[in-house]
Structures are given as structure tokens and as C-alpha cells.
Amino acid sequence: MTSGALSFAHPWALLGLLALAPAAWLLRRRRTTLPRLRVPDGEGARSVAPSTWARLWWLPGALLLAAVALTSIGVSGPRLRASRRQDLSVEGIDIVVAFDLSTSMLAADFRPKDRITVAKEVLKSFIASRQNDRIGLVVFAGEAYTQCPLTLDYKVLESLLDQVRTGVIVDGTAIGNALGTAVNRLRESEAKSRVIILITDGDNNAGNLSPLQAAGIAKDLGIKVFTILIGKGGRVPYPTGTDLFGRTTYEPVEIDVNPELLQQIANLTGGSYYAATDKESLERGLSDVLDSLEKSKIYDVGGSTRYDEWYARFFVPAALFGLLGVALRGTRMQGAP
């Protein structure tokens, strides 16, 4: 669309202008039928001239008719197109985060915090930084569940993320089931870029679907899987209780990891593998994931044309003319000449 074209939001209101000609005729006719003051013929008559007020007998009616005309035009919504139609298609990525809640996520090698606390903090920052990306959340340990389906309501997503904790799901690390659940969340998505971000700290040791089988399904559907191994392998500090002062005590515990499996999953689906041994590397991993993705259209929300609205330019003088016309009707302008 080109700019500068005049249009009306409510053109039907212009029909009010058709009543102006009959109204003007009736006003004129009413004036000619009013009683007039008779004066004698002769030389004296020439000295009786119409007053200035009498000569303006038509003004109050004309002001009222002008007020009606301006009001009709104002109600019709005159406007001048000021810019081209803007494309408001929302561009984004469909992302499902598969988040490990196994008890090993309580390991405190991110001191002074444990793995799950740091991961939740980073995920909240990640969610807050997104715009127009639909994000869902799958949580897993020995089993996998959808905590939040794909959504643009980030406040709801953050609230549901706040609620997750270890010990609610039977313990274990069912990576295959987590990927399968995440794939199902994305199966009906029409987004060009569909992504699973798998955040885990261990090796697959539970579930009825192998990780590579799930990754193969994701590949067939065009879904990329980006894997992030959080924490260090080997012996790490793990909470074992509290001391006499209520402070958490830790003991070194061996935790198995399988970075090779996570690399295989990522390579098979066209994603990438990242190792996060501290908060900063976890943040970088999530940032790198998004930088590598292609924006895609999720849905259209229509278009928009910006207008300069002109109705106020008619309503203000219409109000002034109307008030003035009513005021003048009570003066000698309505009297006899």
C-alpha cells in the first residue's frame, strides 16, 4: 500500500450531509413566513432600514447546520494513511527444554550452590531473554513428564520451573524417555526450527526407550537436539545430612557421566554438544544454541496500517459552532428586521 490516501472508518455517517439542503430550505421558508412589522408607505419608510442584527438573521441557523455537517464528517472517521502495511508475522523457534531432576543434580560442584539451583537460575535468565519463541518444559528422572507445553506465556513457564525439584519423580536418568516426551511436544509444531535442549548430569539408566532410538525419531521429524552435560564426572561433593549447627554436610560421591552418548545424540540430529562445569559455561551453552538456530514463522497475527486520524479536527469546530448557534438564537438576530 502506498501512503497518503484519504479514507473513512465509518463512511455511512456521511449520509448526514444529505439532510443539510432540506434543512437549509426549511430554515429559509420559516424566515419568510414569520410575522413582519408593517410600516407606512411614503417618504418615512425609506428611513426604516434593517438593523445589523436583522441582516444576520441567517447566521444562527447556518452555524447549527455547519455543526451538523462537521459532526457527520467527524463521525465518519476521516483519516490519512501515514505508512505502509506492516508485517506482524511473529517469528520464533519452538523449543522444548528436557530438564534432569535426578537426585545427582543435588551435587554441589557449583559451590556454593548445587547443580539444580544453578540450572534453574540460568534457565530463568534464558526464558526472560527470549521473545516470540514458544518454549515448553519436560522434566525427567526415572520417568519423564511434561511440566509445561509450548507457550509464549513466559511468566507461567517461570512459575512452573520454580516448582520443579528432585525427589518427586522416581529416581534414575531416563534420557530416552525424556527425548521421546519432548519429541511428542514438538510433533504437531509447524515451526521451521524445532529444537530440544537436553540438560542432564548423568548417563541413561532408566526408561523403556533408548536415547539413540529417541534421537532417531527426532531426526526423522527434523527436530534438532542440543545436549548440555552439567557438572563434572567422577567424585563430586554430595549432601549427606546436616551437622549440629544445621549446616549441610557433604561427602564425595561417584557420579557416572556419558558425554559420548550426548555427543552421539547431538550429531545424529544436527545439534551440538556442550559441557558446562560452571554457571558461565552453562549460560554460554544456551546462548550458542540459540545463535545457531534459524528464525522461523510460527503464526500470523495479521497486519497493521498506521493512520493519522482527523476526526478531532471536525469535532472541535462542530462543538464551537453548535454552542454559538444556540447562543445567537436567543438574540435579536431571530427578531424581525
Rosetta blueprint (number, residue, H / E / L):
1 M L
2 T L
3 S L
4 G L
5 A L
6 L E
7 S E
8 F E
9 A L
10 H L
11 P H
12 W H
13 A H
14 L H
15 L H
16 G H
17 L H
18 L H
19 A H
20 L H
21 A H
22 P H
23 A H
24 A H
25 W H
26 L H
27 L H
28 R H
29 R H
30 R H
31 R H
32 T H
33 T L
34 L L
35 P L
36 R L
37 L L
38 R L
39 V L
40 P L
41 D L
42 G L
43 E H
44 G H
45 A H
46 R H
47 S H
48 V L
49 A L
50 P L
51 S L
52 T H
53 W H
54 A H
55 R H
56 L L
57 W L
58 W L
59 L H
60 P H
61 G H
62 A H
63 L H
64 L H
65 L H
66 A H
67 A H
68 V H
69 A H
70 L H
71 T H
72 S H
73 I H
74 G H
75 V H
76 S L
77 G L
78 P E
79 R E
80 L E
81 R E
82 A L
83 S L
84 R L
85 R L
86 Q E
87 D E
88 L L
89 S L
90 V E
91 E E
92 G E
93 I L
94 D E
95 I E
96 V E
97 V E
98 A E
99 F E
100 D E
101 L L
102 S L
103 T H
104 S H
105 M H
106 L H
107 A L
108 A L
109 D L
110 F E
111 R L
112 P L
113 K E
114 D L
115 R H
116 I H
117 T H
118 V H
119 A H
120 K H
121 E H
122 V H
123 L H
124 K H
125 S H
126 F H
127 I H
128 A H
129 S H
130 R L
131 Q L
132 N L
133 D L
134 R E
135 I E
136 G E
137 L E
138 V E
139 V E
140 F E
141 A L
142 G L
143 E L
144 A E
145 Y E
146 T E
147 Q E
148 C E
149 P E
150 L E
151 T E
152 L L
153 D L
154 Y H
155 K H
156 V H
157 L H
158 E H
159 S H
160 L H
161 L H
162 D H
163 Q H
164 V L
165 R L
166 T L
167 G L
168 V L
169 I L
170 V L
171 D L
172 G L
173 T L
174 A L
175 I H
176 G H
177 N H
178 A H
179 L H
180 G H
181 T H
182 A H
183 V H
184 N H
185 R H
186 L H
187 R L
188 E L
189 S L
190 E L
191 A L
192 K L
193 S L
194 R E
195 V E
196 I E
197 I E
198 L E
199 I E
200 T E
201 D L
202 G L
203 D L
204 N L
205 N L
206 A L
207 G L
208 N L
209 L L
210 S L
211 P H
212 L H
213 Q H
214 A H
215 A H
216 G H
217 I H
218 A H
219 K H
220 D H
221 L L
222 G L
223 I L
224 K E
225 V E
226 F E
227 T E
228 I E
229 L E
230 I E
231 G L
232 K L
233 G L
234 G E
235 R E
236 V E
237 P E
238 Y E
239 P E
240 T E
241 G E
242 T E
243 D L
244 L L
245 F L
246 G L
247 R L
248 T E
249 T E
250 Y E
251 E E
252 P E
253 V E
254 E E
255 I E
256 D L
257 V L
258 N L
259 P H
260 E H
261 L H
262 L H
263 Q H
264 Q H
265 I H
266 A H
267 N H
268 L H
269 T H
270 G L
271 G L
272 S L
273 Y E
274 Y E
275 A E
276 A E
277 T L
278 D L
279 K H
280 E H
281 S H
282 L H
283 E H
284 R H
285 G H
286 L H
287 S H
288 D H
289 V H
290 L H
291 D H
292 S L
293 L L
294 E L
295 K L
296 S E
297 K E
298 I E
299 Y E
300 D L
301 V L
302 G L
303 G E
304 S E
305 T L
306 R L
307 Y E
308 D E
309 E E
310 W L
311 Y L
312 A H
313 R H
314 F H
315 F H
316 V H
317 P H
318 A H
319 A H
320 L H
321 F H
322 G H
323 L H
324 L H
325 G H
326 V H
327 A H
328 L H
329 R H
330 G L
331 T L
332 R H
333 M H
334 Q H
335 G L
336 A L
337 P L
